Structure formats: C-alpha cells, structure tokens
Amino acid sequence: GFVFKGRVLGILAVTRSLGDHCMKEYVIAKPYTSEKNVVIASEEDTSFIILACDGLWDVFKDQEAVDFVLARIHEREVVAKYLVEEALKRGSTDNITVSVAFLV
C-alpha cells in the first residue's frame, strides 16, 4: 500500500482507515511506542507520566519535559497546557496533544 495526499491508497484518511475492513491489508493498527528512563530529582515523592504526540516531542527532549513539569509541580491542573504553550513558543509546527497523569 501507499499514502497519497494523506490518504491510504489515495482513498481514505490514514486515521479513518484504522480498523476499516477494506484497508486492513494496508494499515497496521499497532502503534509505535518507546520507553525512556529519566531522572526525577525532587524532594517530594512525585510520579507522573507525560503522554504526548510528536508535536511536543519534536521540540522537547524527554528530560526537558520532565524538568518542565517538576518546575511547575504545584500547578498540576494546568501543567499540560503549559507544555503545549511552551511547545508553540519553541516553534512546533505539528499538532500538539499533551496529558500529564500524576500517580499518587
């Protein structure tokens, strides 16, 4: 298969083709994932996960994002929004979706 003008086989948008029976042989619904170990140096017992698309990771290194969240640890309700705003300031040109889940 191929993607032409953002469409699988030039017919259906990539995201819409996931799970589409006719496109099954051309689209694999297994996402690319990666795992990184980063250092959290904090006085508090803080654990969190940053889930984000490449719009964030294009302009943030993993450790930078962790440090960014740690610097704003007392603003948990809005820290994901701050990451999006900072990614825009850094010139990200992709869509940016961020969620920070605090594990306590």
PyMOL commands that set and color helices and strands:
alter all, ss='L'
color gray80, all
select helices_A, chain A and resi 14-17+21-23+54-57+62-71+79-89
alter helices_A, ss='H'
color red, helices_A
select strands_A, chain A and resi 3-4+7-8+12-13+47-52+98-103
alter strands_A, ss='S'
color yellow, strands_A
deselect
rebuild
show_as cartoon
